[in-house]
Amino acid sequence: MRRPVLAVMCLVALAALVGCGGATAGSPSPAGSSSPAGSSSPAGSPSPTSTPAPHPSATAPPLTTPSAPPAKPKQVVVLDPGHNGGNASHPTEINRPVPAGRGRTKPCNTTGTATNAGYPEHEFTWDVAMRVRDLLTAQGVQVIMTRQDDTGVGPCVDQRAAIGNQSGAAAVVSIHADGSTAASAHGFHVAYSSPPLNDAQGQPSMTLATTMRDKMVAAGFPTSTYIGSNGLSPRDDLGGLNLSERPAVLVECGNMRNATEAAAFTTPAGRQSYAAAIATGILAYLG
Protein backbone atom coordinates (compact mmCIF):
# COMPACT_ATOMS: atom_id res chain seq x y z
CA MET A 1 0.00 0.00 0.00
CA ARG A 2 2.93 2.47 0.56
CA ARG A 3 4.08 2.37 -3.08
CA PRO A 4 0.83 3.79 -4.60
CA VAL A 5 0.73 6.59 -2.03
CA LEU A 6 4.33 7.50 -2.80
CA ALA A 7 3.56 7.61 -6.53
CA VAL A 8 0.63 9.89 -5.99
CA MET A 9 2.70 12.26 -3.85
CA CYS A 10 5.38 12.41 -6.52
CA LEU A 11 2.82 13.32 -9.18
CA VAL A 12 1.44 16.15 -7.01
CA ALA A 13 4.93 17.52 -6.37
CA LEU A 14 5.77 17.43 -10.07
CA ALA A 15 2.61 19.38 -10.96
CA ALA A 16 3.50 22.02 -8.37
CA LEU A 17 6.96 22.42 -9.82
CA VAL A 18 5.54 22.89 -13.33
CA GLY A 19 3.09 25.55 -12.09
CA CYS A 20 5.84 27.52 -10.39
CA GLY A 21 7.72 27.79 -13.67
CA GLY A 22 5.00 30.03 -15.30
CA ALA A 23 5.37 33.83 -15.40
CA THR A 24 3.42 35.76 -12.80
CA ALA A 25 1.95 39.29 -13.20
CA GLY A 26 4.70 41.89 -12.97
CA SER A 27 7.54 39.45 -13.41
CA PRO A 28 9.97 39.84 -16.32
CA SER A 29 9.32 37.73 -19.39
CA PRO A 30 11.69 34.94 -20.15
CA ALA A 31 14.41 35.71 -22.63
CA GLY A 32 13.17 35.47 -26.20
CA SER A 33 9.51 35.85 -25.31
CA SER A 34 7.43 38.77 -26.54
CA SER A 35 6.52 41.49 -24.06
CA PRO A 36 2.93 41.74 -22.91
CA ALA A 37 0.93 44.77 -23.97
CA GLY A 38 1.88 47.84 -21.94
CA SER A 39 5.31 46.57 -20.98
CA SER A 40 8.44 48.61 -21.72
CA SER A 41 10.40 47.91 -24.90
CA PRO A 42 13.92 46.56 -24.80
CA ALA A 43 16.72 49.11 -24.73
CA GLY A 44 17.45 50.66 -28.14
CA SER A 45 14.05 49.81 -29.62
CA PRO A 46 11.51 52.57 -30.31
CA SER A 47 8.40 52.49 -28.26
CA PRO A 48 5.48 51.31 -30.38
CA THR A 49 3.25 54.01 -28.91
CA SER A 50 5.65 57.03 -29.10
CA THR A 51 5.84 59.50 -32.11
CA PRO A 52 9.21 61.03 -33.15
CA ALA A 53 9.44 64.81 -32.47
CA PRO A 54 8.87 66.81 -35.72
CA HIS A 55 11.79 68.69 -37.26
CA PRO A 56 11.44 72.44 -36.53
CA SER A 57 11.12 73.25 -40.23
CA ALA A 58 8.17 70.88 -40.52
CA THR A 59 6.05 72.99 -38.18
CA ALA A 60 7.16 76.47 -39.41
CA PRO A 61 4.79 78.30 -41.82
CA PRO A 62 5.90 78.11 -45.46
CA LEU A 63 8.13 80.93 -46.59
CA THR A 64 6.52 83.29 -49.12
CA THR A 65 8.13 85.92 -51.30
CA PRO A 66 6.38 89.29 -50.85
CA SER A 67 4.66 90.29 -54.06
CA ALA A 68 5.85 93.49 -55.70
CA PRO A 69 3.50 96.46 -55.30
CA PRO A 70 1.42 97.16 -58.39
CA ALA A 71 3.08 99.50 -60.84
CA LYS A 72 1.93 103.06 -60.51
CA PRO A 73 0.01 104.07 -63.61
CA LYS A 74 1.89 106.50 -65.78
CA GLN A 75 0.58 110.03 -65.81
CA VAL A 76 -0.48 111.25 -69.23
CA VAL A 77 0.56 114.62 -70.64
CA VAL A 78 -0.59 115.97 -74.00
CA LEU A 79 1.84 118.21 -75.85
CA ASP A 80 0.36 120.43 -78.53
CA PRO A 81 3.00 121.95 -80.86
CA GLY A 82 1.37 124.96 -82.51
CA HIS A 83 0.45 125.02 -86.22
CA ASN A 84 1.91 122.55 -88.77
CA GLY A 85 4.30 122.56 -91.70
CA GLY A 86 1.65 121.84 -94.34
CA ASN A 87 -0.87 124.48 -93.25
CA ALA A 88 0.32 127.20 -95.61
CA SER A 89 -0.25 125.01 -98.68
CA HIS A 90 -3.81 124.06 -97.66
CA PRO A 91 -5.61 127.39 -97.08
CA THR A 92 -9.11 126.04 -97.73
CA GLU A 93 -8.74 123.31 -95.14
CA ILE A 94 -7.22 125.42 -92.40
CA ASN A 95 -9.55 128.37 -92.94
CA ARG A 96 -12.79 126.44 -92.52
CA PRO A 97 -14.63 127.45 -89.34
CA VAL A 98 -14.75 125.08 -86.37
CA PRO A 99 -16.19 125.40 -82.85
CA ALA A 100 -14.00 127.49 -80.54
CA GLY A 101 -16.07 127.50 -77.33
CA ARG A 102 -18.25 130.19 -75.77
CA GLY A 103 -20.59 129.94 -78.80
CA ARG A 104 -17.88 131.09 -81.21
CA THR A 105 -16.20 129.65 -84.27
CA LYS A 106 -12.64 130.18 -85.47
CA PRO A 107 -10.53 129.01 -88.41
CA CYS A 108 -9.46 125.39 -88.13
CA ASN A 109 -5.81 126.44 -87.73
CA THR A 110 -3.30 129.05 -88.91
CA THR A 111 0.15 129.12 -90.45
CA GLY A 112 1.82 130.76 -87.45
CA THR A 113 4.51 133.40 -87.53
CA ALA A 114 8.27 133.46 -88.23
CA THR A 115 11.45 135.29 -87.35
CA ASN A 116 12.54 138.17 -89.57
CA ALA A 117 15.01 135.75 -91.16
CA GLY A 118 12.19 133.32 -92.01
CA TYR A 119 12.55 130.61 -89.34
CA PRO A 120 8.91 129.41 -88.96
CA GLU A 121 6.99 129.05 -85.73
CA HIS A 122 5.69 125.59 -86.65
CA GLU A 123 9.26 124.30 -86.90
CA PHE A 124 10.22 125.88 -83.60
CA THR A 125 7.20 124.48 -81.74
CA TRP A 126 7.69 121.01 -83.17
CA ASP A 127 11.35 120.87 -82.20
CA VAL A 128 10.73 122.16 -78.67
CA ALA A 129 7.78 119.79 -78.16
CA MET A 130 9.89 116.80 -79.20
CA ARG A 131 12.57 117.81 -76.71
CA VAL A 132 9.96 118.21 -73.96
CA ARG A 133 8.54 114.80 -74.86
CA ASP A 134 11.94 113.15 -74.49
CA LEU A 135 12.56 114.81 -71.13
CA LEU A 136 9.15 113.76 -69.77
CA THR A 137 9.40 110.22 -71.13
CA ALA A 138 12.74 109.80 -69.36
CA GLN A 139 10.88 110.57 -66.11
CA GLY A 140 8.22 107.93 -66.71
CA VAL A 141 5.50 110.23 -68.08
CA GLN A 142 3.34 109.01 -70.95
CA VAL A 143 3.31 111.71 -73.64
CA ILE A 144 0.70 112.07 -76.38
CA MET A 145 1.35 114.49 -79.24
CA THR A 146 -1.49 116.28 -81.03
CA ARG A 147 0.44 115.97 -84.29
CA GLN A 148 2.96 113.35 -85.34
CA ASP A 149 5.20 115.33 -87.69
CA ASP A 150 5.88 118.81 -89.03
CA THR A 151 4.72 118.22 -92.59
CA GLY A 152 0.99 117.66 -92.17
CA VAL A 153 -2.08 119.88 -92.02
CA GLY A 154 -3.85 120.81 -88.80
CA PRO A 155 -5.29 119.27 -86.76
CA CYS A 156 -7.98 121.85 -86.14
CA VAL A 157 -8.14 123.51 -82.73
CA ASP A 158 -11.25 121.57 -81.72
CA GLN A 159 -9.54 118.29 -82.64
CA ARG A 160 -6.50 119.22 -80.60
CA ALA A 161 -8.68 119.86 -77.56
CA ALA A 162 -10.49 116.55 -78.13
CA ILE A 163 -7.18 114.65 -78.06
CA GLY A 164 -6.49 116.00 -74.59
CA ASN A 165 -10.03 115.33 -73.38
CA GLN A 166 -10.17 111.77 -74.67
CA SER A 167 -6.77 110.89 -73.20
CA GLY A 168 -7.76 111.93 -69.69
CA ALA A 169 -4.52 113.91 -69.56
CA ALA A 170 -3.23 115.24 -66.26
CA ALA A 171 -2.04 118.30 -68.19
CA VAL A 172 -2.31 119.71 -71.71
CA VAL A 173 0.41 122.13 -72.78
CA SER A 174 0.33 123.99 -76.09
CA ILE A 175 3.68 125.37 -77.25
CA HIS A 176 3.85 128.54 -79.37
CA ALA A 177 5.94 131.61 -80.11
CA ASP A 178 4.45 135.04 -80.66
CA GLY A 179 4.90 137.45 -83.56
CA SER A 180 4.57 140.98 -82.25
CA THR A 181 5.76 143.53 -84.80
CA ALA A 182 7.28 145.63 -82.02
CA ALA A 183 10.89 144.54 -82.05
CA SER A 184 11.39 145.67 -78.45
CA ALA A 185 8.55 143.44 -77.20
CA HIS A 186 9.95 140.34 -75.56
CA GLY A 187 9.40 137.74 -72.87
CA PHE A 188 7.16 134.69 -72.44
CA HIS A 189 3.62 134.45 -71.15
CA VAL A 190 1.33 131.57 -70.17
CA ALA A 191 -2.30 131.76 -71.32
CA TYR A 192 -5.23 129.98 -69.69
CA SER A 193 -8.99 129.98 -70.24
CA SER A 194 -10.77 132.72 -68.31
CA PRO A 195 -13.43 132.86 -67.06
CA PRO A 196 -13.38 129.07 -66.65
CA LEU A 197 -16.04 127.01 -68.40
CA ASN A 198 -15.60 123.87 -66.28
CA ASP A 199 -13.81 122.70 -63.15
CA ALA A 200 -10.62 121.73 -64.98
CA GLN A 201 -10.30 125.27 -66.35
CA GLY A 202 -10.56 126.64 -62.82
CA GLN A 203 -8.02 125.99 -60.10
CA PRO A 204 -6.20 123.09 -61.86
CA SER A 205 -5.44 125.22 -64.93
CA MET A 206 -4.50 128.20 -62.78
CA THR A 207 -2.09 126.02 -60.79
CA LEU A 208 -0.59 124.65 -64.01
CA ALA A 209 -0.19 128.18 -65.39
CA THR A 210 1.46 129.63 -62.28
CA THR A 211 3.73 126.60 -61.83
CA MET A 212 4.83 126.86 -65.46
CA ARG A 213 5.42 130.59 -65.08
CA ASP A 214 7.48 130.12 -61.92
CA LYS A 215 9.70 127.42 -63.40
CA MET A 216 10.38 129.42 -66.55
CA VAL A 217 11.32 132.44 -64.47
CA ALA A 218 13.58 130.23 -62.36
CA ALA A 219 15.24 129.08 -65.59
CA GLY A 220 16.11 132.68 -66.42
CA PHE A 221 13.41 133.61 -68.93
CA PRO A 222 11.86 137.07 -68.59
CA THR A 223 8.10 137.49 -68.45
CA SER A 224 6.32 139.30 -71.26
CA THR A 225 6.63 143.07 -71.53
CA TYR A 226 3.63 143.41 -73.83
CA ILE A 227 0.96 140.77 -73.09
CA GLY A 228 -0.66 139.77 -69.81
CA SER A 229 0.69 140.56 -66.37
CA ASN A 230 3.60 138.99 -64.56
CA GLY A 231 3.85 136.23 -67.15
CA LEU A 232 0.17 135.20 -67.00
CA SER A 233 -2.46 135.94 -69.64
CA PRO A 234 -6.15 135.09 -69.03
CA ARG A 235 -7.91 134.53 -72.40
CA ASP A 236 -11.45 133.81 -73.53
CA ASP A 237 -10.75 133.58 -77.28
CA LEU A 238 -8.44 130.57 -77.66
CA GLY A 239 -10.41 127.58 -78.93
CA GLY A 240 -8.01 124.92 -77.67
CA LEU A 241 -8.25 126.27 -74.12
CA ASN A 242 -11.99 127.00 -74.21
CA LEU A 243 -12.82 123.46 -75.35
CA SER A 244 -10.48 121.69 -72.94
CA GLU A 245 -11.92 119.51 -70.19
CA ARG A 246 -8.46 118.90 -68.75
CA PRO A 247 -6.04 121.32 -67.04
CA ALA A 248 -4.60 123.22 -70.00
CA VAL A 249 -2.29 126.15 -70.76
CA LEU A 250 -0.67 127.71 -73.80
CA VAL A 251 2.96 128.81 -73.49
CA GLU A 252 4.07 131.66 -75.77
CA CYS A 253 7.82 131.26 -75.45
CA GLY A 254 8.64 134.77 -76.64
CA ASN A 255 8.55 137.16 -79.59
CA MET A 256 9.99 135.76 -82.82
CA ARG A 257 10.46 139.33 -84.11
CA ASN A 258 12.74 140.23 -81.22
CA ALA A 259 16.37 139.78 -82.28
CA THR A 260 17.55 138.36 -78.97
CA GLU A 261 14.76 135.83 -78.63
CA ALA A 262 14.90 134.93 -82.33
CA ALA A 263 18.58 134.05 -81.89
CA ALA A 264 17.69 131.65 -79.06
CA PHE A 265 14.80 130.12 -81.04
CA THR A 266 17.01 129.25 -83.99
CA THR A 267 19.73 127.37 -82.11
CA PRO A 268 19.49 123.81 -80.74
CA ALA A 269 20.88 124.96 -77.40
CA GLY A 270 18.31 127.73 -77.18
CA ARG A 271 15.44 125.37 -77.98
CA GLN A 272 16.75 122.87 -75.45
CA SER A 273 16.73 125.54 -72.75
CA TYR A 274 13.06 126.33 -73.46
CA ALA A 275 12.21 122.62 -73.51
CA ALA A 276 13.95 122.01 -70.19
CA ALA A 277 12.05 124.85 -68.51
CA ILE A 278 8.69 123.68 -69.88
CA ALA A 279 9.36 120.06 -68.88
CA THR A 280 10.38 121.20 -65.38
CA GLY A 281 7.12 123.14 -65.08
CA ILE A 282 5.07 120.12 -66.12
CA LEU A 283 6.87 117.77 -63.74
CA ALA A 284 6.48 120.20 -60.87
CA TYR A 285 2.75 120.40 -61.56
CA LEU A 286 2.41 116.61 -61.70
CA GLY A 287 4.18 116.42 -58.35
C-alpha positions in Angstrom: 0.0 0.0 0.0 2.9 2.5 0.6 4.1 2.4 -3.1 0.8 3.8 -4.6 0.7 6.6 -2.0 4.3 7.5 -2.8 3.6 7.6 -6.5 0.6 9.9 -6.0 2.7 12.3 -3.9 5.4 12.4 -6.5 2.8 13.3 -9.2 1.4 16.2 -7.0 4.9 17.5 -6.4 5.8 17.4 -10.1 2.6 19.4 -11.0 3.5 22.0 -8.4 7.0 22.4 -9.8 5.5 22.9 -13.3 3.1 25.5 -12.1 5.8 27.5 -10.4 7.7 27.8 -13.7 5.0 30.0 -15.3 5.4 33.8 -15.4 3.4 35.8 -12.8 2.0 39.3 -13.2 4.7 41.9 -13.0 7.5 39.5 -13.4 10.0 39.8 -16.3 9.3 37.7 -19.4 11.7 34.9 -20.2 14.4 35.7 -22.6 13.2 35.5 -26.2 9.5 35.9 -25.3 7.4 38.8 -26.5 6.5 41.5 -24.1 2.9 41.7 -22.9 0.9 44.8 -24.0 1.9 47.8 -21.9 5.3 46.6 -21.0 8.4 48.6 -21.7 10.4 47.9 -24.9 13.9 46.6 -24.8 16.7 49.1 -24.7 17.5 50.7 -28.1 14.0 49.8 -29.6 11.5 52.6 -30.3 8.4 52.5 -28.3 5.5 51.3 -30.4 3.3 54.0 -28.9 5.6 57.0 -29.1 5.8 59.5 -32.1 9.2 61.0 -33.2 9.4 64.8 -32.5 8.9 66.8 -35.7 11.8 68.7 -37.3 11.4 72.4 -36.5 11.1 73.3 -40.2 8.2 70.9 -40.5 6.1 73.0 -38.2 7.2 76.5 -39.4 4.8 78.3 -41.8 5.9 78.1 -45.5 8.1 80.9 -46.6 6.5 83.3 -49.1 8.1 85.9 -51.3 6.4 89.3 -50.8 4.7 90.3 -54.1 5.9 93.5 -55.7 3.5 96.5 -55.3 1.4 97.2 -58.4 3.1 99.5 -60.8 1.9 103.1 -60.5 0.0 104.1 -63.6 1.9 106.5 -65.8 0.6 110.0 -65.8 -0.5 111.3 -69.2 0.6 114.6 -70.6 -0.6 116.0 -74.0 1.8 118.2 -75.9 0.4 120.4 -78.5 3.0 121.9 -80.9 1.4 125.0 -82.5 0.5 125.0 -86.2 1.9 122.6 -88.8 4.3 122.6 -91.7 1.6 121.8 -94.3 -0.9 124.5 -93.3 0.3 127.2 -95.6 -0.2 125.0 -98.7 -3.8 124.1 -97.7 -5.6 127.4 -97.1 -9.1 126.0 -97.7 -8.7 123.3 -95.1 -7.2 125.4 -92.4 -9.6 128.4 -92.9 -12.8 126.4 -92.5 -14.6 127.4 -89.3 -14.7 125.1 -86.4 -16.2 125.4 -82.8 -14.0 127.5 -80.5 -16.1 127.5 -77.3 -18.3 130.2 -75.8 -20.6 129.9 -78.8 -17.9 131.1 -81.2 -16.2 129.6 -84.3 -12.6 130.2 -85.5 -10.5 129.0 -88.4 -9.5 125.4 -88.1 -5.8 126.4 -87.7 -3.3 129.1 -88.9 0.1 129.1 -90.4 1.8 130.8 -87.5 4.5 133.4 -87.5 8.3 133.5 -88.2 11.4 135.3 -87.4 12.5 138.2 -89.6 15.0 135.7 -91.2 12.2 133.3 -92.0 12.5 130.6 -89.3 8.9 129.4 -89.0 7.0 129.1 -85.7 5.7 125.6 -86.6 9.3 124.3 -86.9 10.2 125.9 -83.6 7.2 124.5 -81.7 7.7 121.0 -83.2 11.4 120.9 -82.2 10.7 122.2 -78.7 7.8 119.8 -78.2 9.9 116.8 -79.2 12.6 117.8 -76.7 10.0 118.2 -74.0 8.5 114.8 -74.9 11.9 113.2 -74.5 12.6 114.8 -71.1 9.2 113.8 -69.8 9.4 110.2 -71.1 12.7 109.8 -69.4 10.9 110.6 -66.1 8.2 107.9 -66.7 5.5 110.2 -68.1 3.3 109.0 -71.0 3.3 111.7 -73.6 0.7 112.1 -76.4 1.3 114.5 -79.2 -1.5 116.3 -81.0 0.4 116.0 -84.3 3.0 113.3 -85.3 5.2 115.3 -87.7 5.9 118.8 -89.0 4.7 118.2 -92.6 1.0 117.7 -92.2 -2.1 119.9 -92.0 -3.9 120.8 -88.8 -5.3 119.3 -86.8 -8.0 121.8 -86.1 -8.1 123.5 -82.7 -11.3 121.6 -81.7 -9.5 118.3 -82.6 -6.5 119.2 -80.6 -8.7 119.9 -77.6 -10.5 116.6 -78.1 -7.2 114.7 -78.1 -6.5 116.0 -74.6 -10.0 115.3 -73.4 -10.2 111.8 -74.7 -6.8 110.9 -73.2 -7.8 111.9 -69.7 -4.5 113.9 -69.6 -3.2 115.2 -66.3 -2.0 118.3 -68.2 -2.3 119.7 -71.7 0.4 122.1 -72.8 0.3 124.0 -76.1 3.7 125.4 -77.2 3.8 128.5 -79.4 5.9 131.6 -80.1 4.4 135.0 -80.7 4.9 137.4 -83.6 4.6 141.0 -82.2 5.8 143.5 -84.8 7.3 145.6 -82.0 10.9 144.5 -82.1 11.4 145.7 -78.4 8.6 143.4 -77.2 9.9 140.3 -75.6 9.4 137.7 -72.9 7.2 134.7 -72.4 3.6 134.5 -71.2 1.3 131.6 -70.2 -2.3 131.8 -71.3 -5.2 130.0 -69.7 -9.0 130.0 -70.2 -10.8 132.7 -68.3 -13.4 132.9 -67.1 -13.4 129.1 -66.7 -16.0 127.0 -68.4 -15.6 123.9 -66.3 -13.8 122.7 -63.1 -10.6 121.7 -65.0 -10.3 125.3 -66.3 -10.6 126.6 -62.8 -8.0 126.0 -60.1 -6.2 123.1 -61.9 -5.4 125.2 -64.9 -4.5 128.2 -62.8 -2.1 126.0 -60.8 -0.6 124.7 -64.0 -0.2 128.2 -65.4 1.5 129.6 -62.3 3.7 126.6 -61.8 4.8 126.9 -65.5 5.4 130.6 -65.1 7.5 130.1 -61.9 9.7 127.4 -63.4 10.4 129.4 -66.5 11.3 132.4 -64.5 13.6 130.2 -62.4 15.2 129.1 -65.6 16.1 132.7 -66.4 13.4 133.6 -68.9 11.9 137.1 -68.6 8.1 137.5 -68.5 6.3 139.3 -71.3 6.6 143.1 -71.5 3.6 143.4 -73.8 1.0 140.8 -73.1 -0.7 139.8 -69.8 0.7 140.6 -66.4 3.6 139.0 -64.6 3.8 136.2 -67.2 0.2 135.2 -67.0 -2.5 135.9 -69.6 -6.2 135.1 -69.0 -7.9 134.5 -72.4 -11.5 133.8 -73.5 -10.7 133.6 -77.3 -8.4 130.6 -77.7 -10.4 127.6 -78.9 -8.0 124.9 -77.7 -8.3 126.3 -74.1 -12.0 127.0 -74.2 -12.8 123.5 -75.3 -10.5 121.7 -72.9 -11.9 119.5 -70.2 -8.5 118.9 -68.8 -6.0 121.3 -67.0 -4.6 123.2 -70.0 -2.3 126.1 -70.8 -0.7 127.7 -73.8 3.0 128.8 -73.5 4.1 131.7 -75.8 7.8 131.3 -75.4 8.6 134.8 -76.6 8.6 137.2 -79.6 10.0 135.8 -82.8 10.5 139.3 -84.1 12.7 140.2 -81.2 16.4 139.8 -82.3 17.6 138.4 -79.0 14.8 135.8 -78.6 14.9 134.9 -82.3 18.6 134.1 -81.9 17.7 131.7 -79.1 14.8 130.1 -81.0 17.0 129.3 -84.0 19.7 127.4 -82.1 19.5 123.8 -80.7 20.9 125.0 -77.4 18.3 127.7 -77.2 15.4 125.4 -78.0 16.7 122.9 -75.5 16.7 125.5 -72.7 13.1 126.3 -73.5 12.2 122.6 -73.5 14.0 122.0 -70.2 12.1 124.9 -68.5 8.7 123.7 -69.9 9.4 120.1 -68.9 10.4 121.2 -65.4 7.1 123.1 -65.1 5.1 120.1 -66.1 6.9 117.8 -63.7 6.5 120.2 -60.9 2.8 120.4 -61.6 2.4 116.6 -61.7 4.2 116.4 -58.4 
